[in-house]
Amino acid sequence: MSVSNRAFELADRRAEEERAAGIRRVQQAIRAAIDVTASSFCDCGERIPDARRQAVPTTTRCIDCETFIERQSRRRA
Ligand SMILES: [Zn+2]
């Protein structure tokens, strides 16, 4: 194999690795975004039950916090 062929082969492999790394980065970013939007944990650190997340997919609070905040807003109203 000539030197130039070897250089091409290395450049090829490097491009392939960079492509793979780029895809991994994108996948990690997507996973991180999903984790943030569909966090299974409340701000207080309590885990939000799966049943509750399925019933109210947009919820970001556990039942205790939700009840507390609802009670507060009702008192204010
Ligand atoms: Zn909570």
N, CA, C, O and the ligand as a Tripos MOL2 file, in Angstrom:
@<TRIPOS>MOLECULE
protein
  309   307    78     0     0
PROTEIN
NO_CHARGES

@<TRIPOS>ATOM
      1 N           0.8490   -1.2070    0.0000 N.3       1 MET1
      2 CA          0.0000    0.0000    0.0000 C.3       1 MET1
      3 C           0.8800    1.2510    0.0000 C.2       1 MET1
      4 O           1.8380    1.3330    0.7680 O.2       1 MET1
      5 N           0.5720    2.1900   -0.8250 N.am      2 SER2
      6 CA          1.3760    3.4120   -0.9000 C.3       2 SER2
      7 C           1.0770    4.3150    0.2920 C.2       2 SER2
      8 O           0.0730    4.1560    0.9860 O.2       2 SER2
      9 N           1.9710    5.2570    0.5010 N.am      3 VAL3
     10 CA          1.8230    6.1660    1.6430 C.3       3 VAL3
     11 C           0.5490    6.9900    1.5040 C.2       3 VAL3
     12 O          -0.1610    7.2170    2.4830 O.2       3 VAL3
     13 N           0.2620    7.4390    0.2790 N.am      4 SER4
     14 CA         -0.9030    8.3130    0.1010 C.3       4 SER4
     15 C          -2.2080    7.5520    0.3530 C.2       4 SER4
     16 O          -3.1680    8.1030    0.8920 O.2       4 SER4
     17 N          -2.2260    6.2620   -0.0510 N.am      5 ASN5
     18 CA         -3.4180    5.4550    0.2250 C.3       5 ASN5
     19 C          -3.6640    5.3250    1.7180 C.2       5 ASN5
     20 O          -4.7940    5.4020    2.2010 O.2       5 ASN5
     21 N          -2.5630    5.1250    2.4270 N.am      6 ARG6
     22 CA         -2.6460    4.9720    3.8810 C.3       6 ARG6
     23 C          -3.1890    6.2590    4.5190 C.2       6 ARG6
     24 O          -3.9980    6.2180    5.4460 O.2       6 ARG6
     25 N          -2.7220    7.3970    4.0000 N.am      7 ALA7
     26 CA         -3.1840    8.6910    4.5160 C.3       7 ALA7
     27 C          -4.6810    8.8590    4.2590 C.2       7 ALA7
     28 O          -5.4250    9.3430    5.1120 O.2       7 ALA7
     29 N          -5.0980    8.4480    3.0710 N.am      8 PHE8
     30 CA         -6.5170    8.5370    2.7400 C.3       8 PHE8
     31 C          -7.3510    7.6590    3.6680 C.2       8 PHE8
     32 O          -8.4290    8.0380    4.1260 O.2       8 PHE8
     33 N          -6.8060    6.4690    3.9270 N.am      9 GLU9
     34 CA         -7.5180    5.5320    4.7820 C.3       9 GLU9
     35 C          -7.6860    6.0960    6.1890 C.2       9 GLU9
     36 O          -8.7500    5.9750    6.7980 O.2       9 GLU9
     37 N          -6.6160    6.7160    6.6970 N.am     10 LEU10
     38 CA         -6.6630    7.3100    8.0240 C.3      10 LEU10
     39 C          -7.6510    8.4780    8.0610 C.2      10 LEU10
     40 O          -8.4220    8.6200    9.0100 O.2      10 LEU10
     41 N          -7.6170    9.3040    7.0270 N.am     11 ALA11
     42 CA         -8.5230   10.4530    6.9580 C.3      11 ALA11
     43 C          -9.9700    9.9720    6.9060 C.2      11 ALA11
     44 O         -10.8620   10.5570    7.5210 O.2      11 ALA11
     45 N         -10.1820    8.8760    6.1470 N.am     12 ASP12
     46 CA        -11.5040    8.2810    6.0340 C.3      12 ASP12
     47 C         -12.0170    7.8090    7.3850 C.2      12 ASP12
     48 O         -13.1530    8.0770    7.7770 O.2      12 ASP12
     49 N         -11.1340    7.0920    8.0850 N.am     13 ARG13
     50 CA        -11.5210    6.5350    9.3800 C.3      13 ARG13
     51 C         -11.8260    7.6610   10.3620 C.2      13 ARG13
     52 O         -12.7490    7.5670   11.1710 O.2      13 ARG13
     53 N         -11.0270    8.7310   10.2740 N.am     14 ARG14
     54 CA        -11.1910    9.8650   11.1790 C.3      14 ARG14
     55 C         -12.5410   10.5570   10.9080 C.2      14 ARG14
     56 O         -13.2600   10.9420   11.8300 O.2      14 ARG14
     57 N         -12.8500   10.6970    9.6260 N.am     15 ALA15
     58 CA        -14.1220   11.3280    9.2700 C.3      15 ALA15
     59 C         -15.2850   10.4760    9.7880 C.2      15 ALA15
     60 O         -16.2910   10.9910   10.2750 O.2      15 ALA15
     61 N         -15.1150    9.1740    9.6670 N.am     16 GLU16
     62 CA        -16.1490    8.2470   10.1280 C.3      16 GLU16
     63 C         -16.3480    8.3650   11.6450 C.2      16 GLU16
     64 O         -17.4740    8.3790   12.1410 O.2      16 GLU16
     65 N         -15.2180    8.4500   12.3670 N.am     17 GLU17
     66 CA        -15.2910    8.5790   13.8240 C.3      17 GLU17
     67 C         -15.9500    9.8930   14.2240 C.2      17 GLU17
     68 O         -16.7340    9.9450   15.1720 O.2      17 GLU17
     69 N         -15.6240   10.9460   13.4960 N.am     18 GLU18
     70 CA        -16.2090   12.2520   13.8160 C.3      18 GLU18
     71 C         -17.7060   12.2630   13.5550 C.2      18 GLU18
     72 O         -18.4770   12.8740   14.2950 O.2      18 GLU18
     73 N         -18.1030   11.5800   12.4910 N.am     19 ARG19
     74 CA        -19.5240   11.4780   12.1850 C.3      19 ARG19
     75 C         -20.2530   10.7540   13.3170 C.2      19 ARG19
     76 O         -21.3050   11.1870   13.7860 O.2      19 ARG19
     77 N         -19.6540    9.6340   13.7380 N.am     20 ALA20
     78 CA        -20.2580    8.8390   14.8100 C.3      20 ALA20
     79 C         -20.3350    9.6420   16.1010 C.2      20 ALA20
     80 O         -21.3320    9.5790   16.8210 O.2      20 ALA20
     81 N         -19.2760   10.3980   16.3920 N.am     21 ALA21
     82 CA        -19.2570   11.2140   17.6040 C.3      21 ALA21
     83 C         -20.3230   12.2970   17.5230 C.2      21 ALA21
     84 O         -20.9720   12.6150   18.5190 O.2      21 ALA21
     85 N         -20.5000   12.8600   16.3400 N.am     22 GLY22
     86 CA        -21.5170   13.8890   16.1410 C.3      22 GLY22
     87 C         -22.9060   13.3370   16.3780 C.2      22 GLY22
     88 O         -23.7370   13.9860   17.0120 O.2      22 GLY22
     89 N         -23.1640   12.1350   15.8680 N.am     23 ILE23
     90 CA        -24.4630   11.4950   16.0620 C.3      23 ILE23
     91 C         -24.6980   11.2220   17.5490 C.2      23 ILE23
     92 O         -25.7930   11.4340   18.0700 O.2      23 ILE23
     93 N         -23.6310   10.7390   18.2270 N.am     24 ARG24
     94 CA        -23.7560   10.4770   19.6730 C.3      24 ARG24
     95 C         -24.0940   11.7580   20.4160 C.2      24 ARG24
     96 O         -24.9300   11.7530   21.3200 O.2      24 ARG24
     97 N         -23.4420   12.8650   20.0350 N.am     25 ARG25
     98 CA        -23.7020   14.1480   20.7060 C.3      25 ARG25
     99 C         -25.1550   14.5600   20.5320 C.2      25 ARG25
    100 O         -25.8000   15.0120   21.4780 O.2      25 ARG25
    101 N         -25.6630   14.3990   19.3150 N.am     26 VAL26
    102 CA        -27.0540   14.7750   19.0330 C.3      26 VAL26
    103 C         -28.0040   13.8970   19.8500 C.2      26 VAL26
    104 O         -28.9790   14.3780   20.4290 O.2      26 VAL26
    105 N         -27.6940   12.5960   19.8820 N.am     27 GLN27
    106 CA        -28.5540   11.6840   20.6360 C.3      27 GLN27
    107 C         -28.5600   12.0300   22.1130 C.2      27 GLN27
    108 O         -29.6000   11.9640   22.7680 O.2      27 GLN27
    109 N         -27.3820   12.4030   22.6440 N.am     28 GLN28
    110 CA        -27.2960   12.7870   24.0480 C.3      28 GLN28
    111 C         -28.0930   14.0550   24.3130 C.2      28 GLN28
    112 O         -28.7680   14.1690   25.3360 O.2      28 GLN28
    113 N         -28.0160   15.0070   23.3910 N.am     29 ALA29
    114 CA        -28.7430   16.2660   23.5470 C.3      29 ALA29
    115 C         -30.2470   16.0060   23.5400 C.2      29 ALA29
    116 O         -30.9870   16.5870   24.3340 O.2      29 ALA29
    117 N         -30.6990   15.1200   22.6290 N.am     30 ILE30
    118 CA        -32.1270   14.7950   22.5570 C.3      30 ILE30
    119 C         -32.5690   14.1310   23.8550 C.2      30 ILE30
    120 O         -33.6200   14.4550   24.4080 O.2      30 ILE30
    121 N         -31.7440   13.1890   24.3360 N.am     31 ARG31
    122 CA        -32.0970   12.4890   25.5670 C.3      31 ARG31
    123 C         -32.1670   13.4730   26.7400 C.2      31 ARG31
    124 O         -33.0550   13.3730   27.5880 O.2      31 ARG31
    125 N         -31.2280   14.4190   26.7820 N.am     32 ALA32
    126 CA        -31.2100   15.4110   27.8570 C.3      32 ALA32
    127 C         -32.4570   16.2860   27.7880 C.2      32 ALA32
    128 O         -33.0480   16.6240   28.8130 O.2      32 ALA32
    129 N         -32.8540   16.6530   26.5560 N.am     33 ALA33
    130 CA        -34.0390   17.4910   26.3840 C.3      33 ALA33
    131 C         -35.2830   16.7500   26.8480 C.2      33 ALA33
    132 O         -36.1610   17.3380   27.4790 O.2      33 ALA33
    133 N         -35.3600   15.4680   26.5370 N.am     34 ILE34
    134 CA        -36.5060   14.6640   26.9590 C.3      34 ILE34
    135 C         -36.5200   14.5600   28.4830 C.2      34 ILE34
    136 O         -37.5760   14.6510   29.1090 O.2      34 ILE34
    137 N         -35.3480   14.3690   29.0690 N.am     35 ASP35
    138 CA        -35.2690   14.2700   30.5220 C.3      35 ASP35
    139 C         -35.7960   15.5330   31.1930 C.2      35 ASP35
    140 O         -36.4750   15.4640   32.2170 O.2      35 ASP35
    141 N         -35.4810   16.6750   30.6140 N.am     36 VAL36
    142 CA        -35.8920   17.9360   31.2160 C.3      36 VAL36
    143 C         -37.3980   18.1270   31.0660 C.2      36 VAL36
    144 O         -38.0720   18.5080   32.0230 O.2      36 VAL36
    145 N         -37.9300   17.8640   29.8640 N.am     37 THR37
    146 CA        -39.3440   18.1250   29.6280 C.3      37 THR37
    147 C         -40.2250   17.0780   30.3020 C.2      37 THR37
    148 O         -41.3480   17.3780   30.7060 O.2      37 THR37
    149 N         -39.7270   15.8650   30.4240 N.am     38 ALA38
    150 CA        -40.5250   14.7970   31.0190 C.3      38 ALA38
    151 C         -39.8240   14.2620   32.2620 C.2      38 ALA38
    152 O         -39.6880   13.0540   32.4600 O.2      38 ALA38
    153 N         -39.3870   15.1990   33.0860 N.am     39 SER39
    154 CA        -38.6860   14.8020   34.2990 C.3      39 SER39
    155 C         -39.6100   13.9860   35.1940 C.2      39 SER39
    156 O         -40.7820   14.3170   35.3770 O.2      39 SER39
    157 N         -39.0590   12.9250   35.7390 N.am     40 SER40
    158 CA        -39.8620   12.0900   36.6220 C.3      40 SER40
    159 C         -39.7090   12.5410   38.0620 C.2      40 SER40
    160 O         -40.2180   11.8930   38.9770 O.2      40 SER40
    161 N         -39.0000   13.6650   38.2710 N.am     41 PHE41
    162 CA        -38.8070   14.1540   39.6270 C.3      41 PHE41
    163 C         -39.3680   15.5550   39.7990 C.2      41 PHE41
    164 O         -39.2340   16.4130   38.9270 O.2      41 PHE41
    165 N         -39.9890   15.7590   40.9300 N.am     42 CYS42
    166 CA        -40.5290   17.0600   41.3000 C.3      42 CYS42
    167 C         -39.3790   17.9630   41.7490 C.2      42 CYS42
    168 O         -38.2810   17.4860   42.0340 O.2      42 CYS42
    169 N         -39.6400   19.2690   41.8090 N.am     43 ASP43
    170 CA        -38.6140   20.2070   42.2810 C.3      43 ASP43
    171 C         -38.1520   19.8730   43.6930 C.2      43 ASP43
    172 O         -37.0020   20.1290   44.0500 O.2      43 ASP43
    173 N         -39.0510   19.2980   44.5020 N.am     44 CYS44
    174 CA        -38.7060   18.9850   45.8820 C.3      44 CYS44
    175 C         -37.8550   17.7300   45.9700 C.2      44 CYS44
    176 O         -37.3820   17.3770   47.0500 O.2      44 CYS44
    177 N         -37.6550   17.0520   44.8460 N.am     45 GLY45
    178 CA        -36.8240   15.8560   44.8380 C.3      45 GLY45
    179 C         -37.6340   14.5770   44.9210 C.2      45 GLY45
    180 O         -37.0980   13.4740   44.8140 O.2      45 GLY45
    181 N         -38.9360   14.7430   45.1130 N.am     46 GLU46
    182 CA        -39.8330   13.5870   45.1900 C.3      46 GLU46
    183 C         -40.0550   13.0300   43.7930 C.2      46 GLU46
    184 O         -40.1750   13.7860   42.8290 O.2      46 GLU46
    185 N         -40.1080   11.7120   43.6840 N.am     47 ARG47
    186 CA        -40.3520   11.1050   42.3840 C.3      47 ARG47
    187 C         -41.8450   11.2100   42.0670 C.2      47 ARG47
    188 O         -42.6910   10.9150   42.9120 O.2      47 ARG47
    189 N         -42.1560   11.6350   40.8400 N.am     48 ILE48
    190 CA        -43.5550   11.7190   40.4210 C.3      48 ILE48
    191 C         -43.9750   10.3330   39.9440 C.2      48 ILE48
    192 O         -43.3410    9.7850   39.0430 O.2      48 ILE48
    193 N         -45.0200    9.7540   40.5200 N.am     49 PRO49
    194 CA        -45.4340    8.3990   40.1330 C.3      49 PRO49
    195 C         -45.7550    8.3110   38.6410 C.2      49 PRO49
    196 O         -46.3050    9.2480   38.0640 O.2      49 PRO49
    197 N         -45.4090    7.1830   38.0210 N.am     50 ASP50
    198 CA        -45.6430    7.0000   36.5900 C.3      50 ASP50
    199 C         -47.1180    7.1650   36.2350 C.2      50 ASP50
    200 O         -47.4520    7.7260   35.1910 O.2      50 ASP50
    201 N         -47.9950    6.6770   37.1050 N.am     51 ALA51
    202 CA        -49.4390    6.7720   36.8450 C.3      51 ALA51
    203 C         -49.8590    8.2340   36.7370 C.2      51 ALA51
    204 O         -50.6750    8.6060   35.8940 O.2      51 ALA51
    205 N         -49.2820    9.0490   37.6080 N.am     52 ARG52
    206 CA        -49.6080   10.4790   37.5930 C.3      52 ARG52
    207 C         -49.0580   11.1370   36.3310 C.2      52 ARG52
    208 O         -49.7270   11.9750   35.7250 O.2      52 ARG52
    209 N         -47.8460   10.7630   35.9340 N.am     53 ARG53
    210 CA        -47.2520   11.3450   34.7250 C.3      53 ARG53
    211 C         -48.0360   10.9550   33.4840 C.2      53 ARG53
    212 O         -48.1430   11.7320   32.5360 O.2      53 ARG53
    213 N         -48.5880    9.7390   33.4970 N.am     54 GLN54
    214 CA        -49.3880    9.3050   32.3500 C.3      54 GLN54
    215 C         -50.7220   10.0380   32.3170 C.2      54 GLN54
    216 O         -51.2240   10.3900   31.2500 O.2      54 GLN54
    217 N         -51.2900   10.2640   33.5030 N.am     55 ALA55
    218 CA        -52.5760   10.9540   33.6000 C.3      55 ALA55
    219 C         -52.4150   12.4290   33.2700 C.2      55 ALA55
    220 O         -53.2570   13.0170   32.5900 O.2      55 ALA55
    221 N         -51.3230   13.0280   33.7550 N.am     56 VAL56
    222 CA        -51.0500   14.4470   33.5220 C.3      56 VAL56
    223 C         -49.6220   14.5860   33.0000 C.2      56 VAL56
    224 O         -48.7080   14.8980   33.7640 O.2      56 VAL56
    225 N         -49.4240   14.3500   31.6710 N.am     57 PRO57
    226 CA        -48.0590   14.3040   31.1000 C.3      57 PRO57
    227 C         -47.2770   15.5960   31.2930 C.2      57 PRO57
    228 O         -46.0460   15.5800   31.2890 O.2      57 PRO57
    229 N         -47.9800   16.7220   31.4630 N.am     58 THR58
    230 CA        -47.2840   18.0050   31.5580 C.3      58 THR58
    231 C         -46.8890   18.3390   32.9910 C.2      58 THR58
    232 O         -46.2190   19.3420   33.2400 O.2      58 THR58
    233 N         -47.2980   17.5100   33.9160 N.am     59 THR59
    234 CA        -47.0360   17.8340   35.3160 C.3      59 THR59
    235 C         -45.5420   17.8060   35.6290 C.2      59 THR59
    236 O         -44.7940   16.9760   35.1120 O.2      59 THR59
    237 N         -45.1340   18.7300   36.4830 N.am     60 THR60
    238 CA        -43.7250   18.7680   36.9050 C.3      60 THR60
    239 C         -43.6510   18.6790   38.4250 C.2      60 THR60
    240 O         -42.5860   18.8440   39.0210 O.2      60 THR60
    241 N         -44.8100   18.4110   39.0440 N.am     61 ARG61
    242 CA        -44.8260   18.3870   40.5110 C.3      61 ARG61
    243 C         -45.3920   17.0810   41.0300 C.2      61 ARG61
    244 O         -46.2170   16.4380   40.3810 O.2      61 ARG61
    245 N         -44.9360   16.7040   42.2040 N.am     62 CYS62
    246 CA        -45.5080   15.5480   42.8700 C.3      62 CYS62
    247 C         -46.8720   15.9440   43.4350 C.2      62 CYS62
    248 O         -47.2370   17.1200   43.4430 O.2      62 CYS62
    249 N         -47.6030   14.9620   43.8970 N.am     63 ILE63
    250 CA        -48.9670   15.2320   44.3710 C.3      63 ILE63
    251 C         -48.9460   16.1960   45.5550 C.2      63 ILE63
    252 O         -49.7810   17.0970   45.6340 O.2      63 ILE63
    253 N         -48.0070   16.0140   46.4650 N.am     64 ASP64
    254 CA        -47.9220   16.8840   47.6410 C.3      64 ASP64
    255 C         -47.7360   18.3470   47.2490 C.2      64 ASP64
    256 O         -48.4320   19.2240   47.7600 O.2      64 ASP64
    257 N         -46.7940   18.6100   46.3400 N.am     65 CYS65
    258 CA        -46.5170   19.9780   45.9160 C.3      65 CYS65
    259 C         -47.6980   20.5540   45.1530 C.2      65 CYS65
    260 O         -48.0660   21.7130   45.3420 O.2      65 CYS65
    261 N         -48.2880   19.7370   44.2890 N.am     66 GLU66
    262 CA        -49.4350   20.1850   43.5020 C.3      66 GLU66
    263 C         -50.5710   20.6020   44.4370 C.2      66 GLU66
    264 O         -51.1750   21.6600   44.2610 O.2      66 GLU66
    265 N         -50.8520   19.7610   45.4260 N.am     67 THR67
    266 CA        -51.9170   20.0480   46.3840 C.3      67 THR67
    267 C         -51.6000   21.3210   47.1540 C.2      67 THR67
    268 O         -52.4700   22.1650   47.3660 O.2      67 THR67
    269 N         -50.3430   21.4480   47.5710 N.am     68 PHE68
    270 CA        -49.9130   22.6220   48.3310 C.3      68 PHE68
    271 C         -50.0990   23.8910   47.5090 C.2      68 PHE68
    272 O         -50.6470   24.8760   48.0050 O.2      68 PHE68
    273 N         -49.6500   23.8740   46.2610 N.am     69 ILE69
    274 CA        -49.7250   25.0590   45.3980 C.3      69 ILE69
    275 C         -51.1810   25.3730   45.0500 C.2      69 ILE69
    276 O         -51.5790   26.5370   45.0050 O.2      69 ILE69
    277 N         -51.9730   24.3190   44.8050 N.am     70 GLU70
    278 CA        -53.3990   24.5400   44.5230 C.3      70 GLU70
    279 C         -54.0710   25.2130   45.7010 C.2      70 GLU70
    280 O         -54.8710   26.1330   45.5280 O.2      70 GLU70
    281 N         -53.7470   24.7530   46.9000 N.am     71 ARG71
    282 CA        -54.3490   25.3030   48.0980 C.3      71 ARG71
    283 C         -53.9500   26.7790   48.2530 C.2      71 ARG71
    284 O         -54.7680   27.6220   48.6210 O.2      71 ARG71
    285 N         -52.6900   27.0620   47.9660 N.am     72 GLN72
    286 CA        -52.2050   28.4400   48.0700 C.3      72 GLN72
    287 C         -52.9040   29.3640   47.0940 C.2      72 GLN72
    288 O         -53.3140   30.4660   47.4590 O.2      72 GLN72
    289 N         -53.0410   28.9160   45.8430 N.am     73 SER73
    290 CA        -53.6430   29.7630   44.8200 C.3      73 SER73
    291 C         -55.1340   29.9530   45.0930 C.2      73 SER73
    292 O         -55.7170   30.9830   44.7550 O.2      73 SER73
    293 N         -55.7400   28.9280   45.7180 N.am     74 ARG74
    294 CA        -57.1640   29.0510   46.0380 C.3      74 ARG74
    295 C         -57.3520   30.0690   47.1560 C.2      74 ARG74
    296 O         -58.3200   30.8300   47.1790 O.2      74 ARG74
    297 N         -56.3790   30.0570   48.0990 N.am     75 ARG75
    298 CA        -56.4780   31.0010   49.2200 C.3      75 ARG75
    299 C         -56.3050   32.4280   48.7120 C.2      75 ARG75
    300 O         -56.9500   33.3570   49.1960 O.2      75 ARG75
    301 N         -55.4170   32.5830   47.7230 N.am     76 ARG76
    302 CA        -55.1360   33.9100   47.1880 C.3      76 ARG76
    303 C         -56.3340   34.4310   46.3920 C.2      76 ARG76
    304 O         -56.6010   35.6330   46.3750 O.2      76 ARG76
    305 N         -57.0460   33.5280   45.7400 N.am     77 ALA77
    306 CA        -58.1550   33.9290   44.8610 C.3      77 ALA77
    307 C         -59.3570   34.4480   45.6600 C.2      77 ALA77
    308 O         -60.3720   34.8240   45.0740 O.2      77 ALA77
    309 ZN        -42.8490   17.8660   45.1850 Zn       78 ZN78
@<TRIPOS>BOND
     1     1     2 1
     2     2     3 1
     3     3     4 2
     4     3     5 am
     5     5     6 1
     6     6     7 1
     7     7     8 2
     8     7     9 am
     9     9    10 1
    10    10    11 1
    11    11    12 2
    12    11    13 am
    13    13    14 1
    14    14    15 1
    15    15    16 2
    16    15    17 am
    17    17    18 1
    18    18    19 1
    19    19    20 2
    20    19    21 am
    21    21    22 1
    22    22    23 1
    23    23    24 2
    24    23    25 am
    25    25    26 1
    26    26    27 1
    27    27    28 2
    28    27    29 am
    29    29    30 1
    30    30    31 1
    31    31    32 2
    32    31    33 am
    33    33    34 1
    34    34    35 1
    35    35    36 2
    36    35    37 am
    37    37    38 1
    38    38    39 1
    39    39    40 2
    40    39    41 am
    41    41    42 1
    42    42    43 1
    43    43    44 2
    44    43    45 am
    45    45    46 1
    46    46    47 1
    47    47    48 2
    48    47    49 am
    49    49    50 1
    50    50    51 1
    51    51    52 2
    52    51    53 am
    53    53    54 1
    54    54    55 1
    55    55    56 2
    56    55    57 am
    57    57    58 1
    58    58    59 1
    59    59    60 2
    60    59    61 am
    61    61    62 1
    62    62    63 1
    63    63    64 2
    64    63    65 am
    65    65    66 1
    66    66    67 1
    67    67    68 2
    68    67    69 am
    69    69    70 1
    70    70    71 1
    71    71    72 2
    72    71    73 am
    73    73    74 1
    74    74    75 1
    75    75    76 2
    76    75    77 am
    77    77    78 1
    78    78    79 1
    79    79    80 2
    80    79    81 am
    81    81    82 1
    82    82    83 1
    83    83    84 2
    84    83    85 am
    85    85    86 1
    86    86    87 1
    87    87    88 2
    88    87    89 am
    89    89    90 1
    90    90    91 1
    91    91    92 2
    92    91    93 am
    93    93    94 1
    94    94    95 1
    95    95    96 2
    96    95    97 am
    97    97    98 1
    98    98    99 1
    99    99   100 2
   100    99   101 am
   101   101   102 1
   102   102   103 1
   103   103   104 2
   104   103   105 am
   105   105   106 1
   106   106   107 1
   107   107   108 2
   108   107   109 am
   109   109   110 1
   110   110   111 1
   111   111   112 2
   112   111   113 am
   113   113   114 1
   114   114   115 1
   115   115   116 2
   116   115   117 am
   117   117   118 1
   118   118   119 1
   119   119   120 2
   120   119   121 am
   121   121   122 1
   122   122   123 1
   123   123   124 2
   124   123   125 am
   125   125   126 1
   126   126   127 1
   127   127   128 2
   128   127   129 am
   129   129   130 1
   130   130   131 1
   131   131   132 2
   132   131   133 am
   133   133   134 1
   134   134   135 1
   135   135   136 2
   136   135   137 am
   137   137   138 1
   138   138   139 1
   139   139   140 2
   140   139   141 am
   141   141   142 1
   142   142   143 1
   143   143   144 2
   144   143   145 am
   145   145   146 1
   146   146   147 1
   147   147   148 2
   148   147   149 am
   149   149   150 1
   150   150   151 1
   151   151   152 2
   152   151   153 am
   153   153   154 1
   154   154   155 1
   155   155   156 2
   156   155   157 am
   157   157   158 1
   158   158   159 1
   159   159   160 2
   160   159   161 am
   161   161   162 1
   162   162   163 1
   163   163   164 2
   164   163   165 am
   165   165   166 1
   166   166   167 1
   167   167   168 2
   168   167   169 am
   169   169   170 1
   170   170   171 1
   171   171   172 2
   172   171   173 am
   173   173   174 1
   174   174   175 1
   175   175   176 2
   176   175   177 am
   177   177   178 1
   178   178   179 1
   179   179   180 2
   180   179   181 am
   181   181   182 1
   182   182   183 1
   183   183   184 2
   184   183   185 am
   185   185   186 1
   186   186   187 1
   187   187   188 2
   188   187   189 am
   189   189   190 1
   190   190   191 1
   191   191   192 2
   192   191   193 am
   193   193   194 1
   194   194   195 1
   195   195   196 2
   196   195   197 am
   197   197   198 1
   198   198   199 1
   199   199   200 2
   200   199   201 am
   201   201   202 1
   202   202   203 1
   203   203   204 2
   204   203   205 am
   205   205   206 1
   206   206   207 1
   207   207   208 2
   208   207   209 am
   209   209   210 1
   210   210   211 1
   211   211   212 2
   212   211   213 am
   213   213   214 1
   214   214   215 1
   215   215   216 2
   216   215   217 am
   217   217   218 1
   218   218   219 1
   219   219   220 2
   220   219   221 am
   221   221   222 1
   222   222   223 1
   223   223   224 2
   224   223   225 am
   225   225   226 1
   226   226   227 1
   227   227   228 2
   228   227   229 am
   229   229   230 1
   230   230   231 1
   231   231   232 2
   232   231   233 am
   233   233   234 1
   234   234   235 1
   235   235   236 2
   236   235   237 am
   237   237   238 1
   238   238   239 1
   239   239   240 2
   240   239   241 am
   241   241   242 1
   242   242   243 1
   243   243   244 2
   244   243   245 am
   245   245   246 1
   246   246   247 1
   247   247   248 2
   248   247   249 am
   249   249   250 1
   250   250   251 1
   251   251   252 2
   252   251   253 am
   253   253   254 1
   254   254   255 1
   255   255   256 2
   256   255   257 am
   257   257   258 1
   258   258   259 1
   259   259   260 2
   260   259   261 am
   261   261   262 1
   262   262   263 1
   263   263   264 2
   264   263   265 am
   265   265   266 1
   266   266   267 1
   267   267   268 2
   268   267   269 am
   269   269   270 1
   270   270   271 1
   271   271   272 2
   272   271   273 am
   273   273   274 1
   274   274   275 1
   275   275   276 2
   276   275   277 am
   277   277   278 1
   278   278   279 1
   279   279   280 2
   280   279   281 am
   281   281   282 1
   282   282   283 1
   283   283   284 2
   284   283   285 am
   285   285   286 1
   286   286   287 1
   287   287   288 2
   288   287   289 am
   289   289   290 1
   290   290   291 1
   291   291   292 2
   292   291   293 am
   293   293   294 1
   294   294   295 1
   295   295   296 2
   296   295   297 am
   297   297   298 1
   298   298   299 1
   299   299   300 2
   300   299   301 am
   301   301   302 1
   302   302   303 1
   303   303   304 2
   304   303   305 am
   305   305   306 1
   306   306   307 1
   307   307   308 2
@<TRIPOS>SUBSTRUCTURE
     1 MET1         2 RESIDUE 1 A MET
     2 SER2         6 RESIDUE 1 A SER
     3 VAL3        10 RESIDUE 1 A VAL
     4 SER4        14 RESIDUE 1 A SER
     5 ASN5        18 RESIDUE 1 A ASN
     6 ARG6        22 RESIDUE 1 A ARG
     7 ALA7        26 RESIDUE 1 A ALA
     8 PHE8        30 RESIDUE 1 A PHE
     9 GLU9        34 RESIDUE 1 A GLU
    10 LEU10       38 RESIDUE 1 A LEU
    11 ALA11       42 RESIDUE 1 A ALA
    12 ASP12       46 RESIDUE 1 A ASP
    13 ARG13       50 RESIDUE 1 A ARG
    14 ARG14       54 RESIDUE 1 A ARG
    15 ALA15       58 RESIDUE 1 A ALA
    16 GLU16       62 RESIDUE 1 A GLU
    17 GLU17       66 RESIDUE 1 A GLU
    18 GLU18       70 RESIDUE 1 A GLU
    19 ARG19       74 RESIDUE 1 A ARG
    20 ALA20       78 RESIDUE 1 A ALA
    21 ALA21       82 RESIDUE 1 A ALA
    22 GLY22       86 RESIDUE 1 A GLY
    23 ILE23       90 RESIDUE 1 A ILE
    24 ARG24       94 RESIDUE 1 A ARG
    25 ARG25       98 RESIDUE 1 A ARG
    26 VAL26      102 RESIDUE 1 A VAL
    27 GLN27      106 RESIDUE 1 A GLN
    28 GLN28      110 RESIDUE 1 A GLN
    29 ALA29      114 RESIDUE 1 A ALA
    30 ILE30      118 RESIDUE 1 A ILE
    31 ARG31      122 RESIDUE 1 A ARG
    32 ALA32      126 RESIDUE 1 A ALA
    33 ALA33      130 RESIDUE 1 A ALA
    34 ILE34      134 RESIDUE 1 A ILE
    35 ASP35      138 RESIDUE 1 A ASP
    36 VAL36      142 RESIDUE 1 A VAL
    37 THR37      146 RESIDUE 1 A THR
    38 ALA38      150 RESIDUE 1 A ALA
    39 SER39      154 RESIDUE 1 A SER
    40 SER40      158 RESIDUE 1 A SER
    41 PHE41      162 RESIDUE 1 A PHE
    42 CYS42      166 RESIDUE 1 A CYS
    43 ASP43      170 RESIDUE 1 A ASP
    44 CYS44      174 RESIDUE 1 A CYS
    45 GLY45      178 RESIDUE 1 A GLY
    46 GLU46      182 RESIDUE 1 A GLU
    47 ARG47      186 RESIDUE 1 A ARG
    48 ILE48      190 RESIDUE 1 A ILE
    49 PRO49      194 RESIDUE 1 A PRO
    50 ASP50      198 RESIDUE 1 A ASP
    51 ALA51      202 RESIDUE 1 A ALA
    52 ARG52      206 RESIDUE 1 A ARG
    53 ARG53      210 RESIDUE 1 A ARG
    54 GLN54      214 RESIDUE 1 A GLN
    55 ALA55      218 RESIDUE 1 A ALA
    56 VAL56      222 RESIDUE 1 A VAL
    57 PRO57      226 RESIDUE 1 A PRO
    58 THR58      230 RESIDUE 1 A THR
    59 THR59      234 RESIDUE 1 A THR
    60 THR60      238 RESIDUE 1 A THR
    61 ARG61      242 RESIDUE 1 A ARG
    62 CYS62      246 RESIDUE 1 A CYS
    63 ILE63      250 RESIDUE 1 A ILE
    64 ASP64      254 RESIDUE 1 A ASP
    65 CYS65      258 RESIDUE 1 A CYS
    66 GLU66      262 RESIDUE 1 A GLU
    67 THR67      266 RESIDUE 1 A THR
    68 PHE68      270 RESIDUE 1 A PHE
    69 ILE69      274 RESIDUE 1 A ILE
    70 GLU70      278 RESIDUE 1 A GLU
    71 ARG71      282 RESIDUE 1 A ARG
    72 GLN72      286 RESIDUE 1 A GLN
    73 SER73      290 RESIDUE 1 A SER
    74 ARG74      294 RESIDUE 1 A ARG
    75 ARG75      298 RESIDUE 1 A ARG
    76 ARG76      302 RESIDUE 1 A ARG
    77 ALA77      306 RESIDUE 1 A ALA
    78 ZN78       309 GROUP 0 **** ****
